[in-house]
Amino acid sequence: METNPQGGHGNAPPLLQIDGITLTFGGVRALSDVGFSVAAGSVTAIIGPNGAGKTSLFNTVSGFYRPTCGQVRFKGQDITHLSAPKRAKLGLGRSFQNIALFRGMTVLDNIKLGRHAHLKTNVLDALFYLGRARREEAELRADIEERIIDFLEIDHIRHAPVSALPYGLQKRVEMARALAMQPEILLLDEPVAGMNREETEDMARFILDVREEWGVTVLMVEHDMGMVMDLSDHVVVLNFGQVIAQGTPVAVQGDPEVIRAYLGSGDVGDLRRRLHAGLAAREAV
Amino acid sequence: MDWAYLFEISLTGIASGGLYALAALAFVMVYKATKVVNIAIGEMLMIGAYLFFTFAVTFAFPLWLAVPAAVLAAGLLGAVIERSMIRPLLGEPPISVFMVMVGLSSVLVGLVELIWTADQRRLPDFVSNTPIMIGDAFLAPKVFYGALVAVVLIAVVLLVFRYWRGGVALRATASDPAAAYSMGINVPRVFSLTWVASAMIAAVSGIIVGSIGGISSSMGVFGLSVLVVVIVGGLDSVLGALVGGLLIGLVEALAGAFLGGEYKLLVTFIVLVLVLMIRPYGLFGTHEIERL
């Protein structure tokens, strides 16, 4: 089992560092002594069977849960005890496993809300729509319209109410909203869950572009193995709340512990062949 | 049919409907943001009126000072209620919160009787007694000015929530608290501020209602009509609160004039039942649609 605490990128200091996180709900141990780090500019994936603690870990990183013990460090700063809104201001943007868009609002309003944390206008400015409010609004529009909406190719639906959109587009709007938060690290909880192949490939392309063009580090939870193997620099495997393996995609997919966690302890050689065959088929597309 | 009389009654009905709308706004605001059914809304009105009574009569503050003082004190009470009763119940089943609100209304009535006794009292007159004439119709000045204040306040509240960032934060919180929280919106603070704002609006309507009909510890009954208004309008709809308020005000006035005062409640509840039969979520309420 390969353990490389610095992620896939040599000796650069990690953007996000998780140390010895233990999370208990009553008597249930959701996470125990989880530790890994996310290198700046990398795509890091957390994988694991259902109930392994992936979403719990995500919620701990984004501030929804307080760990029983352990530390979350972001750019060297201990953020373990900061609330989710404060973490959002520091540069952690997230999306949700079940789409959590603001229903009843348009796509544009949803995306604009992502910038909420960074706006500074007060009541009077806003009421009279003067000075700061107008300037901020103009900057916001330009940035959101020219960069985010174009980038995610959702121009044609900007004024549509989000609840009327198909699932794949809703996921994309959610990502746009997370990008509007101007995050340094984007936490994506199952970005392609429930998507068809075409939508999955679009999303994979967006994730790579976010990293390349915007310099945003990505940490994602994902079940789609093909996508994880294609996109990630570093993979962390959770099972029963513990890290059972981490390293490059290639190292992880050959790890017998991982194969056992995913496929049960049958004929390991056979399962491994099936896994590789699946991957090869994906790459051929 | 006497058309002038009908017009006069309708006008009075619409004017008192404005007061219902204002109180309903206070209710809807809290429901939208926190999903708490504030059945103590009538009692919060009452507390506002009594606070005004204390400042204006007991402390003999001038009017321009007594009103803001009462409103601020009511806002403080709203904050205390939120911190001590609502926030600890976050994530508890709605029925627990509902029961706490039932308790709250009794506690508020008890407080009023302890501090101010159960006697009926009059608020000082602060509007001129010159009758207002609209066309040939006569309108009681207190009702007219009350409705005017209600309309202005409703307009201000709507503008603030439409254009102020905090209003956007409120709408986002109402729509999806978890997502709002992760967008950097301080959800607990939004909860607090909604309760404060709601208590303040309730206090203003309490002062108006009290100055029309006097104040007593049974003033909370007004809240019953407010509940009818918000259920007819749709619990989470601001527009519903406004339309429902006017509708119920009008229905009550017409029923009182043509059938007699004892039929007022009967007719409004019949309207309530009819509306719910046709539109179970109220006139403008949101249908809960789960899409997977």
Chai-1 contact restraints between the chains, C-beta under 6 A:
chainA,res_idxA,chainB,res_idxB,connection_type,confidence,min_distance_angstrom,max_distance_angstrom,comment,restraint_id
A,S62,B,S182,contact,1.0,0.0,6.0,A-B,restraint_1
A,A84,B,Y181,contact,1.0,0.0,6.0,A-B,restraint_2
A,A84,B,S182,contact,1.0,0.0,6.0,A-B,restraint_3
A,P85,B,G184,contact,1.0,0.0,6.0,A-B,restraint_4
A,P85,B,N186,contact,1.0,0.0,6.0,A-B,restraint_5
A,A88,B,G184,contact,1.0,0.0,6.0,A-B,restraint_6
A,K89,B,G184,contact,1.0,0.0,6.0,A-B,restraint_7
A,R94,B,S182,contact,1.0,0.0,6.0,A-B,restraint_8
A,A100,B,D176,contact,1.0,0.0,6.0,A-B,restraint_9
A,A100,B,A178,contact,1.0,0.0,6.0,A-B,restraint_10
A,A100,B,A179,contact,1.0,0.0,6.0,A-B,restraint_11
A,F102,B,A172,contact,1.0,0.0,6.0,A-B,restraint_12
A,F102,B,S175,contact,1.0,0.0,6.0,A-B,restraint_13
A,F102,B,D176,contact,1.0,0.0,6.0,A-B,restraint_14
A,R103,B,S175,contact,1.0,0.0,6.0,A-B,restraint_15
A,L113,B,A172,contact,1.0,0.0,6.0,A-B,restraint_16
A,L113,B,M183,contact,1.0,0.0,6.0,A-B,restraint_17
A,G114,B,M183,contact,1.0,0.0,6.0,A-B,restraint_18
A,H116,B,M183,contact,1.0,0.0,6.0,A-B,restraint_19
A,H116,B,G184,contact,1.0,0.0,6.0,A-B,restraint_20
A,H116,B,I185,contact,1.0,0.0,6.0,A-B,restraint_21
A,A117,B,G184,contact,1.0,0.0,6.0,A-B,restraint_22
A,T121,B,R165,contact,1.0,0.0,6.0,A-B,restraint_23
A,V123,B,W164,contact,1.0,0.0,6.0,A-B,restraint_24
A,A126,B,Y163,contact,1.0,0.0,6.0,A-B,restraint_25
A,A126,B,W164,contact,1.0,0.0,6.0,A-B,restraint_26
A,A126,B,R165,contact,1.0,0.0,6.0,A-B,restraint_27
